[in-house]
Amino acid sequence: MDECVGLRDWGGREGAGPIVLLHGLMGRGRTWRRQIPWLRRYGRVFTFDAEFHRGPGFPVPPDDISTERFVADVAEILTCLDQGPATLIGHSMGGLHAWCTAAEYPELVRALVVEDMSPEFTGQSTDAWAPWFASWPERFASQAECEALFGPVAGRYFYEAFDDGALHGDIDVFRAIADHWGPRDHWPQWRAVQAPTLLLEAEFTVVPPGVGERMVRSYTGPDLRYLKVDGAGHLVHDDAPGVFRGAVEAFLSGLD
């Protein structure tokens, strides 16, 4: 699997199909480390660092930051992996890429877990966040410094994604990826999903009001489970780890 760029094998149960973890925007595969140990019981676990999220050793010009480009990348690594249809567990941007991959390449996807992501962000952009981004230091001296800016949950998450305290990608590229979602929607791909799906939404969510319920109503696949996680922020898997684990384990057990 050396040629599967961005993919890391964490081991796990053989014969149940691979589980591939897809991170959110500005995240990284290794930010799933607290979930990997218990997920190994349900399959062989892999993380995937999306393009533009691989640190200074992977300089790639941002010629294409479309959802379609990222979906093609996921399909490529699933094909490279060649272990049968995968269960995709995606947070935020990773959730979007997971369900779009299932829609475009149904033969590659066994099941989906989508964590706190919307098919639409109509009219939204990152312009309001630009001054805040500009205030970040070039390098965070410690996890504590990171937590002081982002809070304990998000601060730990970002520090784990960073390279020795430094951002592992270009902030302008990250902004461009998010701004790509504003003038378009991904409802057709969501409606095309034909894989069993667990849809998780945080109480303090990035999903616009009412969109989660619309996602439930418009799902046409064989099995959808929906859970709104009270008290949790956008990083549900770290903010409410027990609830996340219980919901995902119940879902994965049902697949067997």
C-alpha angles and dihedrals in degrees: 000000000000089000093057095096115209094013122120126190115219096175128231144143115353124218097030096089127259124292113213120194117210118196130216130253110300089010130109139211094259091062086078092065095114092055098043098077096059094036090061088075090066101046146321106305126221132176123207126204107211121226114281089026099081103091132247092313090071106054108175123167111240095244093144126018096163123134088241091060092052092046090053088052092053091048090050094054092045088053090046090050090053097188099125130267111343135219106234118207110189133180119205107313087015090056090053091050090046097056093040089053090050090051095047099036107026092164090065099052127071099175143343139226110192115191119199105324134133132213089222141038097172113197095354124132139168094243093106090054096051097093090050092050089049090056094061116108118246088244132013110228094211145354088259090060090050092049091050089062102035103025127252099291100040092036093058090044094052095042090054089052095047124087106244089327096315125112111266095218144016115293091212090056091048089051092049091053092053093043089054088069096055102075096038140044137220099213095118090057092047092051090049095058112118099174128098106268139197110202116197123188127186122227088231093044140167088220111106115246114285096007095106091057090047089053090055093049095046098047110115101179130108101267133012126179118187128193129176107204111219116222095009128124128214093289093065094164091060100028095051102015096163094052091044093050094047093050094045094045091050090049095047092046089054091056090061 
